[in-house]
């Protein structure tokens, strides 16, 4: 039995290395995955990387045992971590669960999962400046759905209701550092609500089934918010040699978002699903290459579903790019690709479907999209960075 350990000092670069070494192991089977009781520091994109790694690992070779590096009596503290509920939910029907002493804790986790689910569904306070709304599709009788976004009748097509609830979540749970951030929220909440509405709708329409529209056996989908505060010098350290290093150096960011204490406040929004990803889902054998398929998903009305939603105003990822234009950043990780768009450096203008080559996407790994040695991932992970104005 192979053991793979996720340490509490995990970083995006460390998890990238762990992903590559784990996926390249020959005859990888009967895996015991050990996860920590907490993570030392959450940086932008870390949760997306963790979920991508574990979802892909479980798809490659079923994780047989989830070992949590915690004593049974301290298990409540695990649920202060944003990775706990989605990971346990993903593996619930297929893995054994043990604590650091190898004691079976599934019965205890069942109670804790239910408590967390009820709190999440009631939009109750969760410790820390973050919030997660996670669907678990493979639980019986739709018991794993977040009712703000979905029910057994389908997706909640009331964008105004979603926006108002997201406002409460952010106001009461996430933006608690500075009252000026809450004041600014009044001006941008419709943008944030639209982002959640559009991308959560995408997971409902496309994230639950494979390319043949057959339900995925273990399916999780969700929305995650985290409010970040970074000192200017720590930004350079945390995002060294990544596209975000340059994003935070933009004159517009330094002018509008850097306060007198040399701090920048920004909101991370992650929308994720454990589905087959953009390329397998939308590959219609129409002579498009992989990158063109991803770009096609960014063009208005190119991923329209046959689902019977009341409203047809949703314009998908094109709408998101318009919202983020001149101020934000988006990273999309799917299949073998991790692409991004810096909407300050490269402003967005909508294109037609026959203009895909003019739609700019960059390679997060700065490798000219060389994917020869990259292991295909399971799922789609869209990470959005929305900077706030400077608050002194």
HELIX and SHEET records of a PDB file:
HELIX    1   1 UNK A   12  UNK A   23  1                                  12    
HELIX    2   2 UNK A   46  UNK A   60  1                                  15    
HELIX    3   3 UNK A   72  UNK A   74  5                                   3    
HELIX    4   4 UNK A   75  UNK A   78  1                                   4    
HELIX    5   5 UNK A   82  UNK A   91  1                                  10    
HELIX    6   6 UNK A  106  UNK A  121  1                                  16    
HELIX    7   7 UNK A  140  UNK A  142  5                                   3    
HELIX    8   8 UNK A  159  UNK A  169  1                                  11    
HELIX    9   9 UNK A  170  UNK A  174  3                                   5    
HELIX   10  10 UNK A  179  UNK A  206  1                                  28    
HELIX   11  11 UNK A  232  UNK A  238  1                                   7    
HELIX   12  12 UNK A  243  UNK A  247  1                                   5    
HELIX   13  13 UNK A  251  UNK A  256  1                                   6    
HELIX   14  14 UNK A  278  UNK A  282  1                                   5    
HELIX   15  15 UNK A  290  UNK A  296  1                                   7    
HELIX   16  16 UNK A  317  UNK A  324  1                                   8    
HELIX   17  17 UNK A  353  UNK A  358  5                                   6    
SHEET    1   A 4 UNK A   3  UNK A   5  0                                        
SHEET    2   A 4 UNK A  31  UNK A  35  1                                        
SHEET    3   A 4 UNK A  63  UNK A  68  1                                        
SHEET    4   A 4 UNK A  96  UNK A  98  1                                        
SHEET    1   B 7 UNK A 130  UNK A 136  0                                        
SHEET    2   B 7 UNK A 220  UNK A 231 -1                                        
SHEET    3   B 7 UNK A 263  UNK A 273 -1                                        
SHEET    4   B 7 UNK A 380  UNK A 387 -1                                        
SHEET    5   B 7 UNK A 328  UNK A 334 -1                                        
SHEET    6   B 7 UNK A 337  UNK A 342 -1                                        
SHEET    7   B 7 UNK A 362  UNK A 363 -1                                        
SHEET    1   C 2 UNK A 150  UNK A 151  0                                        
SHEET    2   C 2 UNK A 154  UNK A 155 -1                                        
END                                                                             
